[in-house]
Amino acid sequence: MTQRPAEFENLIKTRALEAVAQTPGAIAGFLRNAAHYEAAALALDSEKTLPVFTLAYEGYFQLVDAVLEFYLVRTKESGRNLAIQRVSTSLGVTTQEFSFIANAHARRNGTSYISPFPPVSKAEASTMLSILTKYIPVAHELTGAK
């Protein structure tokens, strides 16, 4: 069994995460999904900023799920923000990248369920996609998944 970092144990104690048994094939599935989101985003015309941004964000969240699965934990409703933060730290995401990811998460969840998604610039779409591309191999290395 993989040793969980203390920060994950603390999130279990505060009930932001729950300890679970690993689902066979889930890590590989999440990482495969992330790669598929990346490929789809790369195939789009870069002028299609909202779909590129959204696909890249969803791909990054697949990385979050893969790492959570690796550490045998899952989020509860109130723990998603903390999970993204904790996994981003495990992946070695920079402070600037994490700030961007946190903003992307807030924009997606704060608007897409209740109003049209606000405009996304080409730079924002490109940044989210570059973050996904950068951290796919890091998640593979961390989890040991092929």
ZATIBA-750147 format. One record per residue: residue number from 1; residue in one letter; x, y, z of N, C-alpha, C in turn. Coordinates in pm, whole numbers, m for minus. Last residue first. Example, Ala and Ser with C-alpha at 12.3 -4.5 7.8 and 13.67 -1.06 7.14 Angstrom:
BEGIN
+-----+------+--------+---------+--------+---------+----------+--------+--------+---------+--------+
!  nr ! rest ! n.east ! n.north !   n.up ! ca.east ! ca.north !  ca.up ! c.east ! c.north !   c.up !
+-----+------+--------+---------+--------+---------+----------+--------+--------+---------+--------+
!   2 !    S !   1285 !    m225 !    708 !    1367 !     m106 !    714 !   1290 !       3 !    787 !
!   1 !    A !   1319 !    m569 !    780 !    1230 !     m450 !    780 !   1320 !    m330 !    780 !
+-----+------+--------+---------+--------+---------+----------+--------+--------+---------+--------+
END
This chain:
BEGIN
+-----+------+--------+---------+--------+---------+----------+--------+--------+---------+--------+
!  nr ! rest ! n.east ! n.north !   n.up ! ca.east ! ca.north !  ca.up ! c.east ! c.north !   c.up !
+-----+------+--------+---------+--------+---------+----------+--------+--------+---------+--------+
! 146 !    K !    144 !     333 !  m1620 !     205 !      337 !  m1753 !    116 !     412 !  m1849 !
! 145 !    A !    180 !     464 !  m1294 !      95 !      410 !  m1401 !    165 !     426 !  m1535 !
! 144 !    G !    300 !     578 !  m1079 !     362 !      458 !  m1133 !    282 !     393 !  m1245 !
! 143 !    T !    217 !     817 !   m979 !     131 !      700 !   m953 !    196 !     569 !   m998 !
! 142 !    L !    426 !     988 !  m1062 !     386 !      982 !   m922 !    310 !     852 !   m891 !
! 141 !    E !    425 !     947 !  m1344 !     543 !      914 !  m1262 !    505 !     897 !  m1115 !
! 140 !    H !    170 !    1041 !  m1413 !     211 !      904 !  m1446 !    328 !     861 !  m1357 !
! 139 !    A !    195 !    1306 !  m1328 !      97 !     1218 !  m1262 !    128 !    1071 !  m1291 !
! 138 !    V !    389 !    1390 !  m1510 !     420 !     1395 !  m1367 !    323 !    1303 !  m1291 !
! 137 !    P !    258 !    1374 !  m1757 !     368 !     1281 !  m1727 !    406 !    1280 !  m1579 !
! 136 !    I !     56 !    1579 !  m1702 !      20 !     1440 !  m1735 !    138 !    1346 !  m1706 !
! 135 !    Y !    161 !    1835 !  m1668 !     145 !     1750 !  m1550 !     93 !    1609 !  m1579 !
! 134 !    K !    179 !    1964 !  m1919 !     297 !     1955 !  m1832 !    282 !    1849 !  m1723 !
! 133 !    T !    m85 !    1954 !  m2012 !      22 !     1886 !  m2085 !    145 !    1865 !  m1997 !
! 132 !    L !   m212 !    2122 !  m1821 !    m250 !     1982 !  m1837 !   m137 !    1903 !  m1902 !
! 131 !    I !    m76 !    2363 !  m1878 !     m69 !     2303 !  m1744 !   m104 !    2155 !  m1751 !
! 130 !    S !   m157 !    2409 !  m2139 !     m14 !     2385 !  m2113 !      6 !    2325 !  m1974 !
! 129 !    L !   m431 !    2452 !  m2102 !    m385 !     2337 !  m2180 !   m238 !    2307 !  m2153 !
! 128 !    M !   m425 !    2689 !  m1957 !    m484 !     2570 !  m1896 !   m439 !    2445 !  m1969 !
! 127 !    T !   m300 !    2856 !  m2150 !    m237 !     2831 !  m2021 !   m292 !    2705 !  m1956 !
! 126 !    S !   m489 !    2861 !  m2358 !    m355 !     2807 !  m2382 !   m284 !    2772 !  m2251 !
! 125 !    A !   m700 !    2990 !  m2229 !    m718 !     2855 !  m2284 !   m582 !    2788 !  m2303 !
! 124 !    E !   m577 !    3238 !  m2172 !    m627 !     3152 !  m2064 !   m644 !    3008 !  m2111 !
! 123 !    A !   m520 !    3330 !  m2431 !    m411 !     3308 !  m2337 !   m455 !    3217 !  m2222 !
! 122 !    K !   m775 !    3363 !  m2534 !    m687 !     3265 !  m2598 !   m571 !    3231 !  m2503 !
! 121 !    S !  m1016 !    3398 !  m2269 !    m919 !     3450 !  m2365 !   m837 !    3335 !  m2424 !
! 120 !    V !  m1353 !    3339 !  m2235 !   m1219 !     3287 !  m2204 !  m1125 !    3338 !  m2311 !
! 119 !    P !  m1650 !    3484 !  m2099 !   m1553 !     3468 !  m2207 !  m1416 !    3423 !  m2156 !
! 118 !    P !  m1834 !    3282 !  m1860 !   m1779 !     3409 !  m1908 !  m1675 !    3385 !  m2017 !
! 117 !    F !  m2100 !    3062 !  m1928 !   m1959 !     3074 !  m1889 !  m1905 !    3206 !  m1943 !
! 116 !    P !  m2427 !    3152 !  m1822 !   m2331 !     3123 !  m1929 !  m2188 !    3146 !  m1881 !
! 115 !    S !  m2512 !    3018 !  m1496 !   m2516 !     3122 !  m1599 !  m2420 !    3084 !  m1710 !
! 114 !    I !  m2495 !    2799 !  m1328 !   m2603 !     2896 !  m1306 !  m2613 !    3005 !  m1411 !
! 113 !    Y !  m2286 !    2632 !  m1384 !   m2410 !     2570 !  m1340 !  m2525 !    2669 !  m1329 !
! 112 !    S !  m2077 !    2800 !  m1454 !   m2131 !     2710 !  m1555 !  m2260 !    2642 !  m1513 !
! 111 !    T !  m1993 !    2953 !  m1227 !   m2077 !     3010 !  m1332 !  m2145 !    2906 !  m1418 !
! 110 !    G !  m1844 !    2820 !  m1041 !   m1922 !     2935 !   m997 !  m2013 !    2992 !  m1102 !
! 109 !    N !  m1706 !    2623 !  m1175 !   m1811 !     2585 !  m1082 !  m1899 !    2701 !  m1040 !
! 108 !    R !  m1536 !    2781 !  m1343 !   m1616 !     2671 !  m1396 !  m1733 !    2641 !  m1303 !
! 107 !    R !  m1419 !    2962 !  m1166 !   m1496 !     3010 !  m1282 !  m1589 !    2901 !  m1332 !
! 106 !    A !  m1292 !    2788 !   m987 !   m1395 !     2880 !   m939 !  m1482 !    2929 !  m1054 !
! 105 !    H !  m1109 !    2664 !  m1162 !   m1208 !     2585 !  m1088 !  m1324 !    2674 !  m1042 !
! 104 !    A !   m957 !    2885 !  m1241 !   m1031 !     2807 !  m1341 !  m1142 !    2726 !  m1275 !
! 103 !    N !   m845 !    2954 !   m994 !    m934 !     3048 !  m1062 !  m1019 !    2976 !  m1166 !
! 102 !    A !   m689 !    2727 !   m955 !    m794 !     2761 !   m858 !   m894 !    2858 !   m919 !
! 101 !    I !   m515 !    2753 !  m1175 !    m604 !     2637 !  m1164 !   m719 !    2667 !  m1068 !
! 100 !    F !   m378 !    2992 !  m1107 !    m455 !     2984 !  m1231 !   m557 !    2870 !  m1224 !
!  99 !    S !   m257 !    2911 !   m871 !    m348 !     3025 !   m870 !   m437 !    3023 !   m993 !
!  98 !    F !    m92 !    2709 !   m973 !    m203 !     2676 !   m885 !   m304 !    2790 !   m877 !
!  97 !    E !     91 !    2860 !  m1123 !       3 !     2764 !  m1191 !   m117 !    2730 !  m1103 !
!  96 !    Q !    212 !    3004 !   m912 !     143 !     3076 !  m1019 !     47 !    2983 !  m1094 !
!  95 !    T !    322 !    2794 !   m764 !     224 !     2883 !   m703 !    144 !    2956 !   m809 !
!  94 !    T !    345 !    2488 !   m960 !     398 !     2613 !   m906 !    285 !    2697 !   m845 !
!  93 !    V !    300 !    2149 !   m875 !     248 !     2266 !   m946 !    304 !    2392 !   m879 !
!  92 !    G !    368 !    1901 !   m777 !     472 !     2002 !   m790 !    431 !    2124 !   m868 !
!  91 !    L !    182 !    1712 !   m717 !     234 !     1711 !   m854 !    348 !    1812 !   m874 !
!  90 !    S !    118 !    1783 !   m457 !     185 !     1654 !   m481 !    247 !    1647 !   m620 !
!  89 !    T !    m16 !    2024 !   m511 !     109 !     2026 !   m435 !    187 !    1897 !   m459 !
!  88 !    S !   m238 !    1918 !   m638 !    m150 !     2010 !   m712 !    m15 !    2021 !   m643 !
!  87 !    V !   m352 !    1780 !   m426 !    m296 !     1705 !   m538 !   m202 !    1794 !   m619 !
!  86 !    R !   m433 !    2000 !   m265 !    m341 !     1899 !   m213 !   m275 !    1821 !   m326 !
!  85 !    Q !   m609 !    2143 !   m438 !    m491 !     2207 !   m380 !   m389 !    2103 !   m336 !
!  84 !    I !   m803 !    1949 !   m488 !    m728 !     2008 !   m600 !   m600 !    2071 !   m548 !
!  83 !    A !   m893 !    1911 !   m224 !    m832 !     1801 !   m299 !   m749 !    1853 !   m416 !
!  82 !    L !  m1004 !    2158 !   m163 !    m888 !     2111 !    m88 !   m817 !    1998 !   m161 !
!  81 !    N !  m1217 !    2156 !   m348 !   m1114 !     2261 !   m353 !   m988 !    2217 !   m281 !
!  80 !    R !  m1361 !    1925 !   m259 !   m1301 !     1933 !   m392 !  m1191 !    2038 !   m402 !
!  79 !    G !  m1499 !    1888 !    m18 !   m1355 !     1871 !    m21 !  m1288 !    1888 !   m155 !
!  78 !    S !  m1771 !    1888 !     m6 !   m1703 !     2009 !     39 !  m1552 !    2001 !     25 !
!  77 !    E !  m1834 !    1626 !   m108 !   m1880 !     1749 !   m173 !  m1799 !    1872 !   m133 !
!  76 !    K !  m1529 !    1443 !    m83 !   m1669 !     1460 !    m47 !  m1708 !    1593 !   m109 !
!  75 !    T !  m1296 !    1253 !   m274 !   m1350 !     1378 !   m221 !  m1492 !    1358 !   m175 !
!  74 !    R !  m1106 !     971 !   m166 !   m1199 !     1036 !   m257 !  m1251 !    1161 !   m191 !
!  73 !    V !   m805 !     773 !   m153 !    m900 !      869 !    m97 !   m992 !     921 !   m207 !
!  72 !    L !   m565 !     638 !   m222 !    m680 !      568 !   m163 !   m774 !     662 !    m89 !
!  71 !    Y !   m368 !     751 !   m370 !    m356 !      763 !   m225 !   m477 !     707 !   m150 !
!  70 !    F !   m473 !     698 !   m624 !    m342 !      643 !   m587 !   m324 !     644 !   m435 !
!  69 !    E !   m699 !     859 !   m619 !    m714 !      713 !   m624 !   m585 !     645 !   m580 !
!  68 !    L !   m574 !    1108 !   m628 !    m657 !     1072 !   m513 !   m674 !     920 !   m506 !
!  67 !    V !   m457 !    1085 !   m881 !    m371 !     1094 !   m763 !   m450 !    1062 !   m637 !
!  66 !    A !   m689 !    1077 !  m1042 !    m590 !      969 !  m1048 !   m502 !     968 !   m923 !
!  65 !    D !   m813 !    1324 !   m984 !    m879 !     1198 !   m948 !   m781 !    1080 !   m947 !
!  64 !    V !   m622 !    1497 !  m1096 !    m654 !     1505 !   m953 !   m717 !    1372 !   m909 !
!  63 !    L !   m646 !    1421 !  m1362 !    m519 !     1399 !  m1293 !   m540 !    1402 !  m1142 !
!  62 !    Q !   m903 !    1512 !  m1407 !    m878 !     1368 !  m1417 !   m745 !    1332 !  m1350 !
!  61 !    F !   m858 !    1783 !  m1395 !    m932 !     1722 !  m1285 !   m921 !    1569 !  m1290 !
!  60 !    Y !   m730 !    1816 !  m1638 !    m653 !     1834 !  m1515 !   m727 !    1770 !  m1397 !
!  59 !    G !   m948 !    1771 !  m1809 !    m833 !     1682 !  m1811 !   m750 !    1694 !  m1685 !
!  58 !    E !  m1101 !    1994 !  m1746 !   m1155 !     1860 !  m1715 !  m1042 !    1756 !  m1717 !
!  57 !    Y !   m926 !    2191 !  m1848 !    m962 !     2189 !  m1706 !  m1012 !    2050 !  m1667 !
!  56 !    A !   m927 !    2121 !  m2121 !    m801 !     2119 !  m2045 !   m829 !    2115 !  m1894 !
!  55 !    L !  m1196 !    2161 !  m2186 !   m1136 !     2029 !  m2201 !  m1008 !    2018 !  m2118 !
!  54 !    T !  m1213 !    2439 !  m2131 !   m1294 !     2342 !  m2058 !  m1237 !    2202 !  m2067 !
!  53 !    F !  m1030 !    2549 !  m2318 !   m1016 !     2573 !  m2175 !  m1088 !    2465 !  m2094 !
!  52 !    V !  m1149 !    2463 !  m2558 !   m1011 !     2427 !  m2526 !   m988 !    2439 !  m2376 !
!  51 !    P !  m1409 !    2581 !  m2543 !   m1392 !     2435 !  m2543 !  m1249 !    2391 !  m2510 !
!  50 !    L !  m1325 !    2860 !  m2534 !   m1402 !     2798 !  m2427 !  m1389 !    2646 !  m2430 !
!  49 !    T !  m1178 !    2907 !  m2779 !   m1115 !     2918 !  m2647 !  m1194 !    2849 !  m2535 !
!  48 !    K !  m1122 !    2854 !  m3061 !   m1236 !     2797 !  m2986 !  m1195 !    2791 !  m2838 !
!  47 !    E !   m882 !    2918 !  m3166 !    m978 !     3027 !  m3151 !  m1102 !    2982 !  m3073 !
!  46 !    S !   m750 !    2684 !  m3208 !    m717 !     2759 !  m3086 !   m809 !    2880 !  m3064 !
!  45 !    D !   m939 !    2413 !  m3307 !    m890 !     2543 !  m3349 !   m867 !    2625 !  m3221 !
!  44 !    L !   m855 !    2102 !  m3148 !    m945 !     2213 !  m3177 !   m870 !    2334 !  m3230 !
!  43 !    A !   m660 !    1926 !  m3074 !    m716 !     1912 !  m3208 !   m808 !    2028 !  m3247 !
!  42 !    L !   m611 !    1982 !  m2808 !    m507 !     2014 !  m2907 !   m560 !    2009 !  m3050 !
!  41 !    A !   m845 !    1878 !  m2696 !    m817 !     2022 !  m2688 !   m714 !    2065 !  m2791 !
!  40 !    A !   m807 !    1604 !  m2749 !    m923 !     1675 !  m2805 !   m900 !    1826 !  m2805 !
!  39 !    A !   m576 !    1556 !  m2599 !    m575 !     1535 !  m2744 !   m691 !    1610 !  m2810 !
!  38 !    E !   m673 !    1610 !  m2337 !    m562 !     1687 !  m2394 !   m563 !    1676 !  m2547 !
!  37 !    Y !   m867 !    1411 !  m2311 !    m905 !     1552 !  m2304 !   m798 !    1640 !  m2367 !
!  36 !    H !   m693 !    1191 !  m2327 !    m795 !     1210 !  m2429 !   m846 !    1354 !  m2430 !
!  35 !    A !   m542 !    1223 !  m2094 !    m474 !     1227 !  m2225 !   m575 !    1249 !  m2338 !
!  34 !    A !   m746 !    1187 !  m1907 !    m673 !     1314 !  m1913 !   m604 !    1330 !  m2048 !
!  33 !    N !   m813 !     918 !  m1958 !    m911 !     1025 !  m1983 !   m843 !    1160 !  m1995 !
!  32 !    R !   m577 !     799 !  m1868 !    m615 !      786 !  m2010 !   m715 !     896 !  m2047 !
!  31 !    L !   m598 !     862 !  m1599 !    m485 !      916 !  m1677 !   m512 !     906 !  m1827 !
!  30 !    F !   m829 !     717 !  m1530 !    m825 !      862 !  m1513 !   m714 !     925 !  m1598 !
!  29 !    G !   m736 !     455 !  m1592 !    m852 !      514 !  m1660 !   m854 !     665 !  m1650 !
!  28 !    A !   m528 !     418 !  m1413 !    m499 !      416 !  m1557 !   m614 !     480 !  m1635 !
!  27 !    I !   m684 !     428 !  m1178 !    m575 !      524 !  m1201 !   m545 !     532 !  m1349 !
!  26 !    A !   m865 !     209 !  m1210 !    m913 !      348 !  m1205 !   m803 !     448 !  m1234 !
!  25 !    G !   m786 !     m56 !  m1198 !    m788 !       10 !  m1329 !   m826 !     157 !  m1326 !
!  24 !    P !   m969 !    m125 !   m906 !    m876 !     m174 !  m1008 !   m896 !    m103 !  m1142 !
!  23 !    T !   m995 !     119 !   m667 !   m1072 !       53 !   m772 !   m975 !       6 !   m879 !
!  22 !    Q !   m887 !     100 !   m332 !    m858 !      137 !   m471 !   m944 !      54 !   m566 !
!  21 !    A !  m1104 !     196 !    m69 !   m1023 !       93 !   m134 !  m1001 !     136 !   m279 !
!  20 !    V !  m1075 !     515 !    100 !   m1147 !      415 !     21 !  m1050 !     307 !    m25 !
!  19 !    A !  m1129 !     785 !    318 !   m1043 !      673 !    280 !  m1128 !     569 !    208 !
!  18 !    E !  m1238 !    1104 !    214 !   m1266 !      978 !    281 !  m1172 !     871 !    229 !
!  17 !    L !  m1191 !    1453 !    289 !   m1169 !     1334 !    206 !  m1212 !    1213 !    285 !
!  16 !    A !  m1284 !    1610 !    485 !   m1284 !     1668 !    350 !  m1264 !    1557 !    248 !
!  15 !    R !  m1267 !    1526 !    749 !   m1378 !     1476 !    665 !  m1391 !    1548 !    531 !
!  14 !    T !  m1048 !    1566 !    893 !   m1144 !     1678 !    890 !  m1266 !    1646 !    804 !
!  13 !    K !   m917 !    1324 !    843 !    m961 !     1354 !    979 !  m1064 !    1467 !    982 !
!  12 !    I !   m855 !    1361 !    573 !    m947 !     1252 !    612 !  m1003 !    1282 !    751 !
!  11 !    L !   m675 !    1565 !    594 !    m800 !     1592 !    522 !   m903 !    1482 !    547 !
!  10 !    N !   m468 !    1432 !    727 !    m537 !     1543 !    794 !   m670 !    1574 !    727 !
!   9 !    E !   m391 !    1258 !    523 !    m445 !     1204 !    648 !   m522 !    1311 !    724 !
!   8 !    F !   m286 !    1443 !    345 !    m404 !     1367 !    306 !   m471 !    1308 !    430 !
!   7 !    E !    m66 !    1532 !    493 !    m170 !     1629 !    458 !   m299 !    1558 !    414 !
!   6 !    A !    102 !    1309 !    504 !      29 !     1352 !    624 !    m85 !    1447 !    592 !
!   5 !    P !     68 !    1095 !    217 !     129 !     1210 !    286 !     40 !    1254 !    403 !
!   4 !    R !     28 !     743 !    242 !     m32 !      873 !    215 !     48 !     982 !    284 !
!   3 !    Q !    204 !     484 !     98 !     194 !      569 !    217 !    136 !     703 !    179 !
!   2 !    T !     48 !     222 !    m74 !     119 !      348 !    m81 !     98 !     428 !     47 !
!   1 !    M !     84 !    m119 !      0 !       0 !        0 !      0 !     88 !     125 !      0 !
+-----+------+--------+---------+--------+---------+----------+--------+--------+---------+--------+
END
